């Protein structure tokens, strides 16, 4: 690295052979080079990181005028980057993991860290696609070597069978990225989709989907069904595949991520409460398995809304009290923001969190069951859909499980041996947070939806027009 410039004395003519001695300081308090002639460039130690530099007149100790100081410093940083890239290689990167049929890692261009890097992915010796490592995520004020590298993620196509070898190659240099471990394709999370799961261009499993809304009893119902020897339920209990992973990952990812424990059970199911609420999920499930069965559990929407609010309020993730939170949610609904447009759905997917809180309050329209079920009935035959009530499930879980098992085609005998110990839905809402006026308002708000649901299900829901609102 070199500092270069020019200096002259105003007391002599330009043609006079006058020499000017200068002194160079780098990172004041660090080291001070011996005086140099003005026409000699001052050399710096190659491993010294320059933060600031000064060029001083030897006799007067006056600082030389430097135009565009910031530009000069940026140029010196660029020089440092170029030197480091020659020493370490222009590109750096690593393949960190291959799990659930997804290759993940990082890559960066040392010389131009803000530029994306194109990567060629090879599986079992064949090219399967291209991935892009995004630009650095670090602050522009950080030094180049300390900025976080760009991440990349590549989902292996379903057409690829068992994974035997993986190579990720820089498209520009054809240099292979190193692997962080010796064997990346470990365990049983990178298998191909079993033939039993496939049915032509569609899929046979999961054969049913457990749907509902938050605080409707899906978690205990999932746990009960999982005890049946003929039923394989997803692990973990609420896959986000059709909600936020469908566009990025194939069915092989879905199988390995949530059903790698499948051991040939004839009935396979998953449960996710947002699958009933989100308008774009029903077409995805139908496209995946048009013969799937839909088991839906519903709860009094008044009690459900209050319990939903308390779930977040008691955990400190809801700042508004019950009535104010409901008013804010109603304002959002009346403004037409109901995740029905592609723009709204894109925002939802970017802000969705693992705890399902997301950016929206959905206390009210999560209880618009008539609208949500109608989206599924527009695609699936009526006999593929069954609704059970949370109130019935709480009173007699065995009777509900026998009914559900008959709908799913499961042997009823093991149901009598299931553990039917009560499974609490969470902490009850303290009475001080609930007032009769709010409960009455909620009853009237949901009444039109309940009446339409009664017609749809051909079932009376009189209990839902009154509520103890105990959460």
TARAVEN-V535247 format. One record per residue. N is the residue number from 1. RES is the residue in one letter. OMEGA is omega in whole degrees, 0 to 359 (none if undefined). Layout:
{{N RES OMEGA} {N RES OMEGA}}
//
This chain:
{{1 X 186} {2 X 172} {3 X 180} {4 X 180} {5 X 179} {6 X 179} {7 X 177} {8 X 179} {9 X 180} {10 X 182} {11 X 182} {12 X 176} {13 X 184} {14 X 183} {15 X 180} {16 X 183} {17 X 181} {18 X 178} {19 X 177} {20 X 179} {21 X 180} {22 X 178} {23 X 185} {24 X 173} {25 X 177} {26 X 184} {27 X 186} {28 X 187} {29 X 179} {30 X 181} {31 X 184} {32 X 181} {33 X 177} {34 X 182} {35 X 179} {36 X 171} {37 X 186} {38 X 182} {39 X 174} {40 X 176} {41 X 180} {42 X 180} {43 X 178} {44 X 174} {45 X 188} {46 X 182} {47 X 182} {48 X 182} {49 X 187} {50 X 173} {51 X 181} {52 X 177} {53 X 178} {54 X 173} {55 X 188} {56 X 171} {57 X 187} {58 X 188} {59 X 186} {60 X 182} {61 X 176} {62 X 182} {63 X 177} {64 X 177} {65 X 178} {66 X 176} {67 X 175} {68 X 182} {69 X 182} {70 X 179} {71 X 179} {72 X 179} {73 X 179} {74 X 179} {75 X 180} {76 X 175} {77 X 180} {78 X 178} {79 X 178} {80 X 180} {81 X 181} {82 X 179} {83 X 180} {84 X 180} {85 X 178} {86 X 181} {87 X 185} {88 X 188} {89 X 185} {90 X 182} {91 X 174} {92 X 179} {93 X 184} {94 X 169} {95 X 188} {96 X 186} {97 X 169} {98 X 182} {99 X 181} {100 X 177} {101 X 180} {102 X 178} {103 X 180} {104 X 180} {105 X 180} {106 X 178} {107 X 179} {108 X 172} {109 X 185} {110 X 183} {111 X 180} {112 X 189} {113 X 181} {114 X 181} {115 X 176} {116 X 181} {117 X 181} {118 X 185} {119 X 174} {120 X 183} {121 X 178} {122 X 177} {123 X 182} {124 X 176} {125 X 182} {126 X 176} {127 X 181} {128 X 178} {129 X 182} {130 X 175} {131 X 181} {132 X 173} {133 X 184} {134 X 179} {135 X 181} {136 X 180} {137 X 185} {138 X 178} {139 X 178} {140 X 181} {141 X 177} {142 X 176} {143 X 187} {144 X 185} {145 X 182} {146 X 181} {147 X 182} {148 X 182} {149 X 178} {150 X 181} {151 X 171} {152 X 180} {153 X 183} {154 X 178} {155 X 182} {156 X 183} {157 X 179} {158 X 181} {159 X 179} {160 X 180} {161 X 179} {162 X 182} {163 X 179} {164 X 180} {165 X 182} {166 X 174} {167 X 174} {168 X 190} {169 X 174} {170 X 185} {171 X 185} {172 X 185} {173 X 184} {174 X 176} {175 X 182} {176 X 176} {177 X 178} {178 X 177} {179 X 183} {180 X 177} {181 X 184} {182 X 184} {183 X 183} {184 X 184} {185 X 184} {186 X 173} {187 X 184} {188 X 182} {189 X 181} {190 X 181} {191 X 172} {192 X 178} {193 X 181} {194 X 179} {195 X 181} {196 X 181} {197 X 188} {198 X 177} {199 X 185} {200 X 179} {201 X 180} {202 X 182} {203 X 183} {204 X 181} {205 X 357} {206 X 181} {207 X 175} {208 X 180} {209 X 177} {210 X 185} {211 X 178} {212 X 176} {213 X 178} {214 X 179} {215 X 179} {216 X 180} {217 X 180} {218 X 183} {219 X 177} {220 X 178} {221 X 175} {222 X 182} {223 X 178} {224 X 182} {225 X 182} {226 X 180} {227 X 183} {228 X 184} {229 X 181} {230 X 185} {231 X 173} {232 X 179} {233 X 182} {234 X 172} {235 X 1} {236 X 191} {237 X 186} {238 X 178} {239 X 178} {240 X 188} {241 X 183} {242 X 180} {243 X 188} {244 X 183} {245 X 186} {246 X 183} {247 X 188} {248 X 187} {249 X 180} {250 X 182} {251 X 178} {252 X 174} {253 X 181} {254 X 181} {255 X 184} {256 X 183} {257 X 189} {258 X 185} {259 X 180} {260 X 179} {261 X 182} {262 X 183} {263 X 176} {264 X 179} {265 X 184} {266 X 180} {267 X 182} {268 X 181} {269 X 173} {270 X 179} {271 X 177} {272 X 186} {273 X 181} {274 X 179} {275 X 176} {276 X 185} {277 X 187} {278 X 186} {279 X 184} {280 X 184} {281 X 183} {282 X 177} {283 X 179} {284 X 178} {285 X 179} {286 X 178} {287 X 181} {288 X 181} {289 X 181} {290 X 179} {291 X 183} {292 X 173} {293 X 184} {294 X 178} {295 X 188} {296 X 176} {297 X 184} {298 X 180} {299 X 174} {300 X 187} {301 X 177} {302 X 179} {303 X 180} {304 X 181} {305 X 180} {306 X 178} {307 X 178} {308 X 179} {309 X 182} {310 X 179} {311 X 181} {312 X 181} {313 X 181} {314 X 179} {315 X 178} {316 X 180} {317 X 172} {318 X 185} {319 X 183} {320 X 173} {321 X 191} {322 X 185} {323 X 179} {324 X 179} {325 X 178} {326 X 178} {327 X 179} {328 X 179} {329 X 179} {330 X 178} {331 X 177} {332 X 180} {333 X 181} {334 X 177} {335 X 177} {336 X 182} {337 X 185} {338 X 176} {339 X 181} {340 X 178} {341 X 180} {342 X 179} {343 X 179} {344 X 180} {345 X 179} {346 X 178} {347 X 180} {348 X 182} {349 X 180} {350 X 185} {351 X 180} {352 X 181} {353 X 182} {354 X 180} {355 X 175} {356 X 180} {357 X 179} {358 X 183} {359 X 186} {360 X 164} {361 X 180} {362 X 182} {363 X 186} {364 X 187} {365 X 169} {366 X 178} {367 X 175} {368 X 188} {369 X 182} {370 X 179} {371 X 184} {372 X 180} {373 X 180} {374 X 178} {375 X 179} {376 X 179} {377 X 176} {378 X 183} {379 X 185} {380 X 174} {381 X 183} {382 X 182} {383 X 176} {384 X 185} {385 X 178} {386 X 180} {387 X 172} {388 X 183} {389 X 179} {390 X 181} {391 X 176} {392 X 180} {393 X 179} {394 X 182} {395 X 186} {396 X 183} {397 X 182} {398 X 180} {399 X 179} {400 X 180} {401 X 176} {402 X 178} {403 X 179} {404 X 179} {405 X 177} {406 X 178} {407 X 183} {408 X 181} {409 X 181} {410 X 177} {411 X 183} {412 X 186} {413 X 179} {414 X 182} {415 X 180} {416 X 181} {417 X 180} {418 X 176} {419 X 182} {420 X 178} {421 X 181} {422 X 179} {423 X 186} {424 X 181} {425 X 181} {426 X 182} {427 X 177} {428 X 180} {429 X 177} {430 X 184} {431 X 183} {432 X 181} {433 X 185} {434 X 175} {435 X 184} {436 X 180} {437 X 179} {438 X 179} {439 X 179} {440 X 178} {441 X 180} {442 X 180} {443 X 181} {444 X 180} {445 X 184} {446 X 186} {447 X 180} {448 X 179} {449 X 179} {450 X 179} {451 X 178} {452 X 178} {453 X 177} {454 X 178} {455 X 182} {456 X 184} {457 X 185} {458 X 184} {459 X 179} {460 X 179} {461 X 184} {462 X 181} {463 X 184} {464 X 179} {465 X 171} {466 X 184} {467 X 171} {468 X 177} {469 X 180} {470 X 179} {471 X none}}
//
